[in-house]
Amino acid sequence: QPWLKREDDISKKPVKLHQTDILMSREMSQCIGCLACISICPAIKGAWDLFNGPMLQTLTAKAAFNPMDTSNRVLQAIRSGSFNCTQCGACWEVCPKKIQIPEKAIGHMKVLFAEQEPDGFAKEVGRKIKAHKNPFGRAEARHQWAEGLNLPLAGRVLFHAGCLPSYEFPKTLQSAIRLLRKVGIDPVYFADDEICCGEPLLRLGNEKEFIKNATDFVELCRIRGVKEVITPCAEGYRAFTKDYPRYLKGADLPAFKHLSQVLAEHSTDLLMKENVMEGLKITYQDPCRLGRDSGIYEEPRSLIQLVPGIEFVEMKKNREDAVCCGAGGGVKLTNSAFAQWMGTNRMHMAKETGSSVLITACPWCDRNLRDTLEGGDGIEVKNIIDFLSDALKE
C-alpha cells in the first residue's frame, strides 16, 4: 500500500508543511519503478517471503517519511523484511536516480523501529556490547589471541582486532601481527579495553548507542596517544571511515586504514616462498564494505598475486558487481540461516571458476562462507591474512 493513508479526513483539516518536512519523502519519490534494484538484489532471489525487495521498501519509506501519512509504516517495513537486507549497496549501484536505499529507505526505518521497540534486535545487541564489548554477548576475555605477542597498550599505531576475529579467528590475528612486523610496524593493542567499532549497532538501528560507543572509542584513542588505526575487519573499516565522520562531526579522529591497504603500501617488504602454492587456482570475494562502500578493490588483488605460481581467476561478478556473501547489515546476527542461504549462492559462483581456494579480506565474509561449506565442498575459504602468512618467508 504505497499510497498515503490517514486516520482522519484530510479534507476537513488543513495541513501545513514546510518543504524541509518532506525532504526524505521527496528523495524516495524519485523512484521510477524500473525494477533495476530488484533484479540485482541478492537477498530477494528465491526469498520473497523473507524480504520484499528494495523497491517496495523505498515506496514504504516514501510514505513513512511523509508527515501526512499516519499508518504504521515502520512496522510494515519490518514485517516485509528490513532486517533481512544486508545493506550491501548493490541496489544503489544500479539505481538510475541514485536513491540511498540501503542508508535511508532501509537503514533509517531500522532506526525508527529501534526507537519504537525497546526489546528489538537493536536493543539486544546494544545490551550485549555495553555489558561485554562485543555483539555476541561473550563474556570470556577477547585478548587471549594476543598472549605472548608483547603488544603495548598505548602508542601511535593501534591494531583494532575487531569482535568476530577476536573470538573466532585468533590465528588469523596472530598472522596479522606477524605480517605487520615484517613490514616494520609494531602496533599497540587495547586488549580487553578494546571497544567494538559499533557497526552492528548502526546496522540494526541503534543510532544513539552507536554514537556513544564511537565517542568512547575515539576518546580512548586520544588518551592513549593513537594517531592511526589499522583493522583487518571490513565492517569495522567502513564504520571508522564512513560512519564516524558522519556521526561525530568535528571530532579529532585518528587516521583509519584496512590491513590490506597497509600491506599493499609495504608489499616490497613481503618476501614470499617459491613453489609453496604452485599451480593453485584462486578466486577472490569482494567484501561489500571494503569494495562498493570504500572502493578498495586493487589492494587485496595485488597482495594475492605476490605469491609465486598461483593462478588468479575472477568470478563473473566482481568488484562493483560482486554479490554479497550474506553476512552484512546485521543479518548474520539476527538470521544466520538466511545469511548462509545467500552465502551458498555466492559459493556456487566461486566454484564455477574452478578455484580450490576462495580468499576474502573480511572476517564476516570468511565466517559466513565457511558456514555454507558444511565440512567441505571442494573449495577452501581463507582470509587473505592467513593466505599471505602461509606463503611468507621466515
BELCORUR-V154877 format. One record per residue. N is the residue number from 1. RES is the residue in one small letter. OMEGA is omega in whole degrees, 0 to 359 (none if undefined). D_CENTER is the distance of its C-alpha to the mean C-alpha in Angstrom with 1 decimal. Layout:
N,RES,OMEGA,D_CENTER / N,RES,OMEGA,D_CENTER
This chain:
1,q,185,31.0 / 2,p,179,29.6 / 3,w,180,32.8 / 4,l,177,33.5 / 5,k,177,35.0 / 6,r,178,37.1 / 7,e,180,39.1 / 8,d,179,42.0 / 9,d,186,44.2 / 10,i,181,42.7 / 11,s,183,46.0 / 12,k,184,47.8 / 13,k,182,45.4 / 14,p,180,44.5 / 15,v,180,40.9 / 16,k,180,40.3 / 17,l,172,36.9 / 18,h,181,35.9 / 19,q,181,33.7 / 20,t,181,31.0 / 21,d,186,30.9 / 22,i,181,29.6 / 23,l,180,27.3 / 24,m,179,24.2 / 25,s,180,26.3 / 26,r,178,27.7 / 27,e,178,24.4 / 28,m,182,23.7 / 29,s,180,27.3 / 30,q,180,26.7 / 31,c,181,25.5 / 32,i,177,28.2 / 33,g,183,27.5 / 34,c,179,27.1 / 35,l,179,24.8 / 36,a,182,22.7 / 37,c,179,19.4 / 38,i,182,20.7 / 39,s,184,21.8 / 40,i,187,18.4 / 41,c,181,16.2 / 42,p,183,15.2 / 43,a,188,15.2 / 44,i,185,18.7 / 45,k,179,20.5 / 46,g,184,22.9 / 47,a,180,21.3 / 48,w,181,22.9 / 49,d,181,23.9 / 50,l,181,20.3 / 51,f,185,18.8 / 52,n,172,21.3 / 53,g,185,19.2 / 54,p,182,18.0 / 55,m,180,21.6 / 56,l,175,23.0 / 57,q,178,20.2 / 58,t,179,21.1 / 59,l,176,24.7 / 60,t,179,24.3 / 61,a,178,22.5 / 62,k,179,25.4 / 63,a,182,27.8 / 64,a,183,25.9 / 65,f,179,25.7 / 66,n,183,29.4 / 67,p,182,31.6 / 68,m,180,34.3 / 69,d,183,32.5 / 70,t,180,33.2 / 71,s,179,31.5 / 72,n,183,28.7 / 73,r,181,26.0 / 74,v,179,23.2 / 75,l,178,24.4 / 76,q,180,25.0 / 77,a,181,21.4 / 78,i,178,20.1 / 79,r,180,22.8 / 80,s,169,21.7 / 81,g,180,18.3 / 82,s,183,15.9 / 83,f,174,14.1 / 84,n,173,13.9 / 85,c,180,11.9 / 86,t,182,8.3 / 87,q,184,8.3 / 88,c,177,7.8 / 89,g,180,10.5 / 90,a,181,13.2 / 91,c,178,15.6 / 92,w,182,15.5 / 93,e,184,16.2 / 94,v,183,19.3 / 95,c,181,20.5 / 96,p,179,23.9 / 97,k,180,23.7 / 98,k,175,20.2 / 99,i,181,19.6 / 100,q,184,16.3 / 101,i,182,15.7 / 102,p,186,12.0 / 103,e,189,12.6 / 104,k,183,16.2 / 105,a,182,17.6 / 106,i,182,15.0 / 107,g,182,13.1 / 108,h,177,16.5 / 109,m,176,18.1 / 110,k,178,15.9 / 111,v,180,17.1 / 112,l,179,20.7 / 113,f,180,20.4 / 114,a,179,19.4 / 115,e,181,22.5 / 116,q,188,24.7 / 117,e,183,23.7 / 118,p,182,24.2 / 119,d,181,23.5 / 120,g,181,20.4 / 121,f,186,17.0 / 122,a,182,15.8 / 123,k,179,19.0 / 124,e,178,19.0 / 125,v,178,15.7 / 126,g,179,17.1 / 127,r,180,20.3 / 128,k,180,18.7 / 129,i,180,16.9 / 130,k,183,20.2 / 131,a,189,22.4 / 132,h,179,20.6 / 133,k,174,17.8 / 134,n,185,15.2 / 135,p,182,13.7 / 136,f,183,15.8 / 137,g,182,19.1 / 138,r,188,20.3 / 139,a,183,23.3 / 140,e,182,24.1 / 141,a,182,23.8 / 142,r,186,20.5 / 143,h,188,22.4 / 144,q,181,24.4 / 145,w,186,22.7 / 146,a,181,24.2 / 147,e,180,27.7 / 148,g,181,30.2 / 149,l,177,28.1 / 150,n,179,29.8 / 151,l,180,26.9 / 152,p,183,28.2 / 153,l,182,26.7 / 154,a,181,27.2 / 155,g,189,27.3 / 156,r,185,25.9 / 157,v,182,22.9 / 158,l,169,20.4 / 159,f,178,18.3 / 160,h,188,15.4 / 161,a,183,14.9 / 162,g,186,12.1 / 163,c,184,12.7 / 164,l,178,11.9 / 165,p,183,13.7 / 166,s,183,16.5 / 167,y,186,17.5 / 168,e,187,16.7 / 169,f,182,17.1 / 170,p,181,19.8 / 171,k,177,21.5 / 172,t,180,18.5 / 173,l,177,18.4 / 174,q,177,22.2 / 175,s,179,21.9 / 176,a,178,19.6 / 177,i,178,22.3 / 178,r,180,24.9 / 179,l,180,23.4 / 180,l,180,23.1 / 181,r,177,26.7 / 182,k,181,27.8 / 183,v,173,26.9 / 184,g,179,28.6 / 185,i,178,25.8 / 186,d,190,26.5 / 187,p,171,23.8 / 188,v,181,24.1 / 189,y,184,22.1 / 190,f,179,22.1 / 191,a,183,22.6 / 192,d,173,22.8 / 193,d,180,22.5 / 194,e,181,18.9 / 195,i,174,16.8 / 196,c,179,13.3 / 197,c,178,11.1 / 198,g,182,11.0 / 199,e,178,7.4 / 200,p,178,8.4 / 201,l,183,11.6 / 202,l,182,10.6 / 203,r,179,8.6 / 204,l,171,11.8 / 205,g,182,14.1 / 206,n,186,15.6 / 207,e,182,15.9 / 208,k,180,18.9 / 209,e,177,17.7 / 210,f,181,14.6 / 211,i,179,17.2 / 212,k,181,19.5 / 213,n,180,17.0 / 214,a,178,16.0 / 215,t,178,19.7 / 216,d,181,20.6 / 217,f,181,18.4 / 218,v,179,19.8 / 219,e,178,23.2 / 220,l,177,23.0 / 221,c,180,22.2 / 222,r,182,25.2 / 223,i,184,27.5 / 224,r,172,26.8 / 225,g,182,27.2 / 226,v,177,23.7 / 227,k,181,23.4 / 228,e,179,20.5 / 229,v,176,17.3 / 230,i,179,16.0 / 231,t,175,12.9 / 232,p,186,12.1 / 233,c,180,8.4 / 234,a,178,6.0 / 235,e,179,3.5 / 236,g,180,7.2 / 237,y,179,8.4 / 238,r,179,6.7 / 239,a,182,8.1 / 240,f,188,11.2 / 241,t,182,12.1 / 242,k,188,11.4 / 243,d,179,11.5 / 244,y,178,14.1 / 245,p,182,16.6 / 246,r,184,16.4 / 247,y,181,17.0 / 248,l,183,19.2 / 249,k,178,21.5 / 250,g,181,24.2 / 251,a,177,22.8 / 252,d,185,23.6 / 253,l,171,20.2 / 254,p,174,20.2 / 255,a,181,19.0 / 256,f,177,15.5 / 257,k,170,14.9 / 258,h,183,12.8 / 259,l,181,15.2 / 260,s,177,15.7 / 261,q,182,17.0 / 262,v,181,19.4 / 263,l,179,20.7 / 264,a,178,21.2 / 265,e,182,23.2 / 266,h,187,25.4 / 267,s,180,25.5 / 268,t,179,29.3 / 269,d,181,29.3 / 270,l,181,27.6 / 271,l,186,30.6 / 272,m,177,30.0 / 273,k,176,32.5 / 274,e,171,34.5 / 275,n,183,34.6 / 276,v,179,32.2 / 277,m,183,30.1 / 278,e,176,32.7 / 279,g,182,32.2 / 280,l,180,28.8 / 281,k,189,26.8 / 282,i,172,23.1 / 283,t,188,20.3 / 284,y,175,16.7 / 285,q,176,13.4 / 286,d,175,11.4 / 287,p,183,7.6 / 288,c,183,6.5 / 289,r,181,4.7 / 290,l,183,7.9 / 291,g,184,10.2 / 292,r,183,10.5 / 293,d,190,8.9 / 294,s,177,10.6 / 295,g,179,13.4 / 296,i,181,13.4 / 297,y,190,15.2 / 298,e,183,18.4 / 299,e,179,17.9 / 300,p,180,16.6 / 301,r,179,19.3 / 302,s,178,21.9 / 303,l,179,21.3 / 304,i,184,21.5 / 305,q,169,24.8 / 306,l,184,26.3 / 307,v,183,27.3 / 308,p,170,30.8 / 309,g,181,31.8 / 310,i,172,28.5 / 311,e,183,28.2 / 312,f,182,24.8 / 313,v,178,24.2 / 314,e,168,21.6 / 315,m,182,20.5 / 316,k,178,21.9 / 317,k,182,18.6 / 318,n,183,16.9 / 319,r,183,15.4 / 320,e,182,15.1 / 321,d,183,16.3 / 322,a,180,14.0 / 323,v,181,13.3 / 324,c,178,10.0 / 325,c,179,10.3 / 326,g,187,10.1 / 327,a,189,7.8 / 328,g,177,4.9 / 329,g,183,6.5 / 330,g,184,8.2 / 331,v,180,10.2 / 332,k,180,10.5 / 333,l,188,12.0 / 334,t,182,14.2 / 335,n,186,15.3 / 336,s,180,14.8 / 337,a,178,17.7 / 338,f,177,16.2 / 339,a,179,13.0 / 340,q,177,15.5 / 341,w,178,17.5 / 342,m,179,14.9 / 343,g,179,14.4 / 344,t,177,18.2 / 345,n,180,18.4 / 346,r,178,16.3 / 347,m,176,18.4 / 348,h,179,21.5 / 349,m,178,20.6 / 350,a,181,20.2 / 351,k,180,23.6 / 352,e,179,25.2 / 353,t,184,25.0 / 354,g,182,27.2 / 355,s,176,25.0 / 356,s,179,25.3 / 357,v,173,22.1 / 358,l,182,18.5 / 359,i,174,16.6 / 360,t,181,12.9 / 361,a,180,11.4 / 362,c,181,8.4 / 363,p,179,9.7 / 364,w,172,7.6 / 365,c,181,9.0 / 366,d,182,12.1 / 367,r,185,12.6 / 368,n,180,12.3 / 369,l,174,14.3 / 370,r,181,16.8 / 371,d,180,17.3 / 372,t,186,18.4 / 373,l,181,21.1 / 374,e,173,23.2 / 375,g,177,25.1 / 376,g,182,25.3 / 377,d,179,25.4 / 378,g,179,26.7 / 379,i,181,23.5 / 380,e,176,21.8 / 381,v,184,18.1 / 382,k,172,17.7 / 383,n,181,15.4 / 384,i,178,16.7 / 385,i,179,17.8 / 386,d,179,20.1 / 387,f,180,21.3 / 388,l,181,22.5 / 389,s,179,23.9 / 390,d,183,25.9 / 391,a,186,27.5 / 392,l,175,28.1 / 393,k,179,31.7 / 394,e,none,32.9
